[in-house]
Amino acid sequence: MLCGVKTVIFDFYKLNLKIFDFLTSVVKVNDKNVFEKKLRIAIQKDFDFNKDWKSLSISKVFDGNSICRYISLFRSLS
């Protein structure tokens, strides 16, 4: 979703996790019987990712410093 890819979460086991509920561009499907219908809607619908990008701090994720963060992580593990 941070890359502007439409996201569908399948919760057929009805775990009802709330972790993604604050995101407006994510489609959550709990029922196998409506899966195809919701997937078609998600594919055809135009999403505005801006609110979710702001919530997830896209500018901090895609800031060009990913390699530095990985190096720092690896150094902290050794």
SULKA-V381689 format. One record per backbone hydrogen bond with DSSP energy under -1.0 kcal/mol. CO is the residue of the C=O (numbers start at 0). NH is the residue of the N-H. Records with the same first field share a line. If there is no record, write none. Layout:
CO = NH, NH
This chain:
0 = 3
6 = 26
8 = 28
10 = 13
17 = 20
19 = 22
26 = 8
28 = 10
30 = 33
33 = 37
34 = 38
35 = 39
36 = 40
37 = 41
38 = 42
39 = 43
40 = 44
48 = 52
49 = 53
50 = 54
51 = 55
52 = 57
53 = 56
56 = 59, 60
57 = 61
64 = 68
65 = 69
66 = 70
67 = 71
68 = 72
69 = 73
70 = 74
71 = 75
72 = 76
